[in-house]
Amino acid sequence: MQTIRVDTPSAKYDVVAGSGLLSTLAVRIERVAGRLPRRVFLLTSGPIWALWKDCIQQSFQEPPIVLFLEPGEKSKTLGSVEKLLRQMPRAGGDRGSLLIAVGGGIVGDVGGFLAAIFMRGIPYAQVPTTFLAQVDSSVGGKTGVNLPEGKNLVGSFHHPLAVFADIGVLGTLPDRELRAGLMESVKAGIIRDRALVRFMEEHADEVLARNPKALEKVIAASIRMKAGVVNRDERESGLRMILNLGHTVGHALEQATGYKTLLHGEAVGWGMIAALYLARKRGTISGGQFDRLQRLIHLYGPLPALTLKAKKVVAATSGDKKNVGGVNRFVLPIGIGDAGVVEDVTAAELEAAVAYMLAQAGERAASRQAS
């Protein structure tokens, strides 16, 4: 069991990572909330609730009111939020209510946004059940939903009371979901933690085999890195932007494929390949570092094949929320364990990076078909 403290100007809370947290969930939330209110809402998806319903409910003396969100990116919309909001007052929700988000990153993002705007804000707790959500989206207070024009364009900063990352639930996670989530840990190492990069290189077999100690090491290191960045830059005014390595092109890939082809972590993996290419061309990483980091990304693959035109992907990057005043911001690694934000990436540079990435995707798809 490891506890990492998030300590920002507006919120202080713990992220607890370990096994057996779901069976003691009510006690743990009551400890940080002071007491459980009269109305406790629990937002989840049908598949997650089917797996963990009994384990969660046995920890509560009075069962929470369960709200359901359909799985998938298609549900991360304002329409879904409105439906959930209307259910809450009908069930007796008020300003004293509390919400618990139990699920992956989409449930966490929507649940946090729901808590942020219901009655102008109620407390909530994050209980991430996917690797990706445990190491990334549940930490830092960013909540929100998508618009047709781009990802996460509507939202707010609303920190949870606490985050409970139960490593035990990862045993039911499909292999593809695990590998996709690990891309965020690869990212964490590239931008801020050389030791994590080395560990993930040397212990890939153990991590992918779900060795509990190896997983806990990677999860705790990833959370600790993100918490450290959030503590220094809560509102993404500067340093926190480095957490978006791979996300500019990654979000564009998701949009260009209609959110149907790629898991978020897979899109980020390909986005990091494009960022590495651009960093190598600009000289912020060496040729050896480029090869090493690209090899690490593919070690935790395979990343899905892509059949897209570079111009279509580049066009989709225009909706990235990091862009301000028409300036396209792009996160690039600086060596291994550091990163920075540049604002002068040209359309030609970006198109070349995306073309390289798509060529990689084509070569690897052809190689898999041949074998």
C-alpha positions, 0 to 999 in steps of 0.5 A: 500500500502506497500513499501519494499526497497531492498538495495544491493551492486549492486542494490537498488529498491522498492517492492510495494505491494498493490491493483490497481497497474496494472491500473497505471503500465506505470506511475509507471515504468516511474517514476523509469526508468526516461522515457519509452524507444522507445521499451517496451517489455512485457513478459506474458502467454496467460491466464494472458494476457487474464485476465489483457490485458485491465487493463494494456494496458490502462495505456500505451500511446503506447502499449508494444510489447507483448511476450508470454511464454507457461504456465508451467515448460516445458517452463522454458528452454533455447529453450524458451529463444532463441525463445524470444531473436530472436523475440526482435531484429525483433521487433526493440529491442536494448540496450535502450529497457525495459522489463516487466515480468507479470505473475507467477514465471516462467514468472518472472524467464525467463523474468529476464534472458531474460533481463539479456542476451539480448544486454548484459543486459537491464532493466526490471520490475517484475509484479508478478501475483501469490502469490508465485511470489509476496512473493518470486521469484520476489524479489532478482534478481535471474533469470534463467531456468532449464536443464533436470539435475535439476532446475535453473542450468542456470541463472544470478543475474539481479535485476529489476528496481522495483517490483509491486505486485498487491494484487488485481489480487489474486482474480482470482488465483485458490485455489490450487495456493494460498495454494501452494504460502502460503508455501513460507510464511510459510517458511519465518516465520520458518526461520526468523519471529516468528511473521509471524508463529504466525499470520499464525496460528491464522488467517488461515481462513482469509488468506485462505478466501483472506481477503485483510488485512490478505493477505497484512500482510502475503505478506508484512512480507514475502517480508520484510524477503526476502529483509532483507536477500538479503540485507545482502547476495546478491549473496547467498554466505552464509546467503541467502542459508537459503531461500532454506529451503525445496527446496533441497527435493522440487526440487528433488520431482519436477524432480522425478515427471517430473514437472507434479504432484506438484506445486512448493510451494507444493513440497517445503511444502513436502520438509519442512516436510523432513527438519523438520524431519531431524532437529528434529533428529539432535536436532535443533528443539524440539519435540513440535516445530516439531509438531507445524511447521508440523501442520502449513504446513498441515493447508495450505494444503492439499499437494498432494499425492505422490507415489515415492521411497525414493531412487529415490528422494534422487538420484534427490537431487544430482543435487541441485545447492547449492551443491559445490565440492561434498558437499551436503548442507541442510537448517535446522530450528533452533528453530522457526525464525532461520535457518542454513546450514549444510554440513554433512547430510549423505545419510542415514539421508536424505533417512530416512527424505524422507521416513518419508515425503513419509509415511506422504504423503501416510497416508494423501492420505489414510485418504482423500480417507476414508473420 
